[in-house]
């Protein structure tokens, strides 16, 4: 048992440089900071896995504690098939980092003004935080959750740009969310996902013109 655990730890740590880990941690901190201090306080809904989780919870009554892992696991199984084990390894580290920073931010009072009365500002700032944070993580060859894994798989299979893949999954979920969320609120969410998708694509594309991606990414 100890040998298997030791081998798993060695496999997980193999291939990570100090700079790579630093970028993953920085991306996780930025992304989770924006969602905790802007999205959650202003009620801006999400596309992707989070939005689908909220949709299923609303109409079927299933707990997010069960829905989210099922959706994430399904996305990561697809990613394992098309992107390889290297992608999954980086994603494990980045997903755990995002969870860690969520916990850190929860220990402090809100660090930004409440933008509830200014939904457009909240949508723009939220998109910037998520786009830059997730972009840094994707640039390292991983993902912050099932949303990123699914978008990267679609990009690889379809040859679409990453921004288009994010928008495709996010807009699909947002359109379905119109069944219970007002149009005006969805419009601000659309602004957020458009900004974040654009930034993630640009930051990830910068990597492809520079250093090579990790194995399997």
N, C-alpha and C positions, 0 to 999 in steps of 0.2 A: 504493500500500500504506500509506504514511504517512498519507494523507488518510483512508482507511478506519479505520485504528487511532485516529486523532485523533477522528473522528466517533463511534466506538464508546465512547471514553473520555468524551466530552462527554455522550452519551446516558446512560451509566451514572451519571454524576455529577449529572445534571439532576434537580431536585426534592428533593434531600437537604438538610435543614437541619443545622446543627451539633448541635442537640438530638436530632434523629432518629438521627444517626450515633452519638452518645454512648449513647443508649438501646439501640441494636443491639449495640454493643460491650459494654455492661454485661450485657445478656441473654446474650450469647455467653460472657462470662467466667463468669457464675454457673452456666449450664447445663453447660458443659464441666468446670468445677471439681467439680461434684457427681458427674458420671458418672466422671471420672477418679479421684476420691478415695473414692467410695463404691461405685458400681455395679461398677466393674471389680475392686475389691479384694475385694468380698464375693460376687461371682458372681451378683448379681441380674440375671436375664435381662430383656429388653425386649420390648415388643410392636412393632407397626408394621414398618417397613423393616428395622430392626436385628434384630428377632426373626425375621423371615422369612428374612433372610440367614443367620442361625445355623441355621435349620431346613433350608434348602436345602443348606448346607454339610455338615450332619450326614448327611442321607439321600442326597444325590447327589454329594457330594465336590467340588463346584465351589468355587473359591477366592473368598473375600469380595472380593478385588480386582476380580473380574469381576461378581459378583452385585450388590454395592451400587450401582455406577454404573448398571447396567441398571434396577434397581428405582427408583432416584432419577429417572433420565431419564424413565421411564414416568410417574411421578407428576407431574413438571414439565410434561410434554407435556399431560397432562390440565389442569393448572393454567393453562397458557397458553391453552387453549381456553375455560375457564370463568371465569378470574380476570383474564386480560389480561396485557399486557406489563409494566405497572407492578409487578405482583406479582412477576414473574420478576426484574425489575431489583433490587428490594429483597432478594429471596431470594439472589441472587448475592452481594451484599455480606454478608448475614448468614451464609450458609453458609461463605464464606471466613473470616469473623471467628471462627466456631466452630472451624474447622480451625486457625487461628492460635493461639487460646487453648489448644487441646489441646496444641499444640507447646510453648507457654509452660509449662504445668503439668508437662509431662514433664521439664522441666529441673530440677525441684525434687523433694526427697524428699516422701513423703506429708505433707500438712498437717493431716490429721484422724486421730483414733484409728482403729484397725482394728476395724470393727464386725462382723467375720465371726462372732463368738460371740453377737452380738445382732442377728439378721436383721430383727426387727421395727423396731428403731431405725434400721437401715440403710434399710429400705423407706420409712419415714416421712420421714427426712431426704433420701433420694435423690429422693423425690417432690416435696418442697419445693423443692430446688435446680432440678430440671428444670422444674417448673411455673412458678416465678417467672421463670427465665431464658428459657424458650421463650415464656412469656406476654408478656414485654417485647418480644421480637422480633416475634411475631404482632401485637402492638398497633401496631407501626410499619408493618404491611401486608405483611410478608414471612414467610419460614419458615426454620427452621434445618436443614431436610432434607426428604426426600420424605414422611416421616410427616405433617408439618404440612401440606404441600401437598395430600395426599390427604384429610386430615380437613377442610380448608377447602373443597375441591371438593365433598365429600359434603354438607357443611353448606349450601352454596349451592344444590345441586341438590335436596336433600331437605327443606330448611328446618328441619332438626334443629338443636338447640343444639350448639355446638362440642364441649362436654364429651361429649355423647352420641356424636358422630362419632369422637372419639378413643377412647372406650371400645369402640365397635363394632369398629374396626380392631385395637386392641390385644388385646381379649379373643379375637377370631377367631384371631389369631396365637398367643396363649398357649394356647388350647385345642388347636390343632394341635401345639404344642410339648410337650403331655403325652405325645406318642408317644415322647419320649426324655428328658424332664426330670421328676423326681419331683414329685408333687402338692404337697408341702409347699413346695418352692422356687417353684412356680408361684403358690402362694397369696400369698407375700410380693411377688412381681412384680405381682400383681393389686392389692395395696395401693398400691404405688408408682404404677402407671398411673392408679388411681382418684384419688389425691391430685393428681398432676400434671395430669390432664385437667380436674379441677374448677378448679384455679388458673389454668390457661391460659384457660379459658372466662371466668372472672370478670375477669381482667385485660384480655382482648380486648374483653369486653362493656363495660367501663368506657370504652374508647376510643369505642365506637359511640355513647355518650351524651354524648361531649364533642366533640373535634375530629373533622372528617371524615376518612375513610380516604383514602390516596393513590389517585390515578387507577388504575383497573384492579384495585384490591384488593376 
